[in-house]
């Protein structure tokens, strides 16, 4: 078994189409912080030197012990979906989950080309 550090980025939106993000001061983010924390997520990490560093707004860390990194990301994704649904609705958020050797997204916009090209 390996302990994976999983990072989840959550963006809350004002509308079901996810075109208008909430400001980071919106009350929904306070609810999100509380719900994520109750599921084992933290908004900081510890450096190898022992210092604590605050993560950027909307980002959370979860340690999960598993046989595979896919399973660790899946657990984090499901916990984040539960928390974000309580903070807004089932449609008004998007997630990016990274850890192990891959990335998982939820309700992210599909694109056909590099938007910066």
N, C-alpha and C positions, 0 to 999 in steps of 0.2 A: 504494500500500500504506500502511496505517495501523498503528501500534503501539497495541494496546488493553491497558489495565490490567484484568485479570480478577481478581475476588475470589471465592474459593471458601470456603464454610462447610461443615465436615465435622463431623457428630456421629456418634460411635460408640455402639453399643447393646449391651446384654448378651444380648438375645434376638432371634430371627429376626423376631418381630412388631414389633420396634422400639418397645417400650413402656417399656423400662427403659434410660436412658442410662448409659454408663460415667462414672465420675468422671474429671475431667481429669487425675488423677494415675495412672490405669490404665496399665499397661505397653503396652497396645495403642496409646496415643497416642504413645509414644516411637517405636514402629515406624512409625506413620503419619507423624510428622515426618520421619523418615529417608527414607521412601519418597517423600513429597511433594518434599522437597529434591532427591532424586536425579532428579526429573522437572522440575526448573526452578522450583519454587515456593519462596517465601520467606515468613517470618512477620513481616515488617516492610515499611515503605514509607518513602520519602524525601519530606520536605515541600519546598515550593518554596523555603524558606529553607535547605535542605540538611540539616536535622535528620533523624535516623532515628527512626521511631516503631514500637514493637512493636504488632502487631495483637492483637485479643482472642483468647483461647484458641479453637482449632479453626478459625481463619481464616488463609487463605493468599493470596498475591498472585502472579500470573503475568503477565508481559508477553508478548504474542504479536502478531506482525506478520502481517496478513492483509488481503485485499480487503474482507472483510465481518465485522461483529461477531458474527454467528451462527456463522461458522466458528471464530472465536477462542474463543467460549464452548464450542463443541462439542469443540475440542481440549482445553481445560481440563477439561471434564467427563469425557472419556475417560481422561485422565491421572489425575484424582482417583479415578475408579472403580477403576482398576488399583491405585493405592496403598492405598485403603481396603480393597479385597478382600484384599490381602496382610496388612494390619494386623488384620483381623477375619475375616469371611467375606463372600460375595457378597450376603448379606441383612442383615447387622448394621450398617448405616450409612445415613445419609441425607445428601444434598448440596444446597446452594443455590449457584448460580453466577450472578454478576452482572457486567455490563460492557457497554459500548456502550449500547444503548438498551433492553435487556430483561433478563429474569431467566429462568434455567432451573433446574428442580428435578429431583431424582432420589430416588425412594423416599420422597417426602414424603406425609403423610396427605392424602387427599381430604376436603374438607369441603363442606357445602352452605350454610353461613351464617357470618357473621362470629363467631368464638368470643368476642369481647369485647362484642358487642352485647347 
